[in-house]
Amino acid sequence: MIAFLLSLLTGVSAAASAAGTSACSNITSQLGSSKVTSNKYSLDYVGSTEYWNTIQDDYKPSCIVYPKNAQDVSTALQAIRAADSRFAIKAGGHNPNTYYSSVDKGVLLDLSSMTERSYDPDTTLATYQPGGVFGDIYDYYVQYNRTVVGARLAGVGTGLALGGGMSYLSPQYGMACDSFRELEIVLPSGEIVTASEKSNPDLFFASRGGGGNAYGVVTKYTVQSRPIGQLYAGNIIYLFSQKDDVISAIGDFIKYNTDPKAAIIGTYEKLPTPDLNLNIDEAIIMFLVYDGENPGDAFKNFTSIPSLLNTMSLKTYPEVVDMPIPMSTELSRGSNMFRVGVHRADNGSYENALDVWRNWAESNKGKYVLLSLDFQPVPKSLTDASKAQGGNAMQMPDGPWFWLNYLITTPPGMSEPDYNAVQASYRDMVASVDNADDLPLFINDANHDQNPLQTFSAFSKLQEIKKKYDPDNFFADKTGGWSFA
Ligand SMILES: Cc1cc2nc3c(=O)[nH]c(=O)nc-3n(C[C@H](O)[C@H](O)[C@H](O)COP(=O)(O)OP(=O)(O)OC[C@H]3O[C@@H](n4cnc5c(N)ncnc54)[C@H](O)[C@@H]3O)c2cc1C
């Protein structure tokens, strides 16, 4: 029986491998060998198979394709379809869910060579291809004293905007996807189309925060750019003994801040080192950003709490997205997984989540190398800005409310049963903190099993759009991604 099952599995794996190889040779003959590599020892191949969740670094795609434009993507998708191969679309590679932007024995479409960018001073629209990380894109637009709404860390890729995209500028301008004005998209059929309010508006709606790798491959983003100058910003680091004061300052900020130029992330961090009462195994790091030189009293509740370190000062935008230290995205690579929660700003909701998380952290030492719990406010100014630009796939109810991001980094080399057990335990801990049932879970911070699309009030509309643009389930069956079931 075991031999039979093994032969079945080996057969499936051999078929997957053959399909990948067939797709790759077809793509190479059409695009040329300069845009495709199958050499597992080449620098390109090794670089392309590095992920923020390093569990995926072991996957071995049959080849990696580096398209330069929409036509290349279309050619590749049609060859993948003809060969019945699996595939993945990778921008920055930060989605920690396996097989979302990674693939084993299939075709990896690595968008990193698509780095054309331009700015139209007459319309103030910015157009960029999906290659490179947001830090590169911000650096490009600084020459015009403009920026785009994107990641809060320089190293994150452009797939962020397809999952909504929370920026330090979001309280002013909405989510990153709210600034979309026109997208060039290669559909699962290989057809190249434009999506905007006027052209394929349903596809445009779904692409604004309804997730990547579902409706097609976005090959060009045209977005409303935003003015940017000096910002008053920095990190404040506190001992954990200040946790109650900091949590009530976070709660007050979520509930009462009305200045859309002020943005925060509150992060509680836990290392698994023995406590020894030295206070070295946990800390609180606030990220405070004001889009302007004078924050007034916006951060007074935070600056008045005694802290270990305060780096608040005037900064450029590229400096702000390098907080707390440059390369922090790259340095935090590891066996990482996210989970998300969503809550109204009711009294007690912050404290409860923090207590549950900390109790789990205390009783599971040794099973993680890093835990963090991040508070991300969604103010009314953000949801108003979203609505004013047509609204996104989340159809965000009026703020204030907040998302919680739960990160767990497990130790390298953990056995599979131990890994599965700790992930299940972390999942149960997060699930024990009740979510608000009328608010959307944030795709960008969600675990695959949280099915975030199902929490969107527009879910059935998204299901119809998915069916229309992926009618024979090519993407649904052949690449990873959120469930539409
Ligand atoms: C260190 C760190 C910091 C973060 N900070 C923020 C933040 O400030 N704000 C925020 O909102 N989120 C943040 N996130 C979450 C982040 O938005 C998600 O991880 C997002 O998936 C990253 O996009 P990516 O391009 O780097 O990843 P990828 O894994 O390459 O892409 C994400 C998903 O989109 C798909 N995709 C990517 N590009 C395309 C395309 N052009 N067409 C179709 N599908 C595509 C991929 O297949 C994948 O499923 C952060 C994540 C990390 C790890």
The ligand as a Gaussian input file, in Angstrom:
#p B3LYP/6-31G(d) Opt

LIG

0 1
 C        8.914000      43.398000       6.533000
 C        7.527000      43.626000       6.017000
 C        6.946000      44.879000       6.083000
 C        5.657000      45.085000       5.600000
 N        5.112000      46.335000       5.646000
 C        3.879000      46.531000       5.129000
 C        3.309000      47.833000       5.087000
 O        3.902000      48.811000       5.501000
 N        2.061000      47.972000       4.579000
 C        1.355000      46.905000       4.082000
 O        0.246000      47.085000       3.592000
 N        1.876000      45.664000       4.099000
 C        3.110000      45.466000       4.606000
 N        3.646000      44.212000       4.608000
 C        2.854000      43.113000       4.057000
 C        3.065000      43.092000       2.543000
 O        2.217000      44.026000       1.957000
 C        2.744000      41.743000       1.944000
 O        3.696000      40.835000       2.441000
 C        2.804000      41.799000       0.416000
 O        2.353000      40.551000      -0.029000
 C        4.193000      42.086000      -0.082000
 O        4.253000      42.281000      -1.458000
 P        5.559000      41.775000      -2.227000
 O        5.481000      42.258000      -3.621000
 O        6.773000      42.082000      -1.459000
 O        5.359000      40.202000      -2.123000
 P        5.005000      39.044000      -3.141000
 O        4.935000      37.852000      -2.266000
 O        5.914000      39.002000      -4.300000
 O        3.580000      39.435000      -3.686000
 C        2.432000      39.383000      -2.879000
 C        1.299000      38.665000      -3.604000
 O        0.878000      39.423000      -4.717000
 C        1.071000      38.701000      -5.929000
 N        1.588000      39.671000      -6.878000
 C        2.671000      40.465000      -6.708000
 N        2.806000      41.281000      -7.759000
 C        1.816000      40.980000      -8.616000
 C        1.437000      41.501000      -9.879000
 N        2.109000      42.490000     -10.447000
 N        0.340000      40.984000     -10.479000
 C       -0.375000      39.995000      -9.882000
 N       -0.057000      39.472000      -8.692000
 C        1.028000      39.963000      -8.061000
 C        2.032000      37.581000      -5.601000
 O        1.809000      36.466000      -6.425000
 C        1.702000      37.305000      -4.144000
 O        0.589000      36.452000      -4.054000
 C        4.941000      44.009000       5.056000
 C        5.525000      42.747000       4.967000
 C        6.806000      42.561000       5.445000
 C        7.398000      41.198000       5.335000

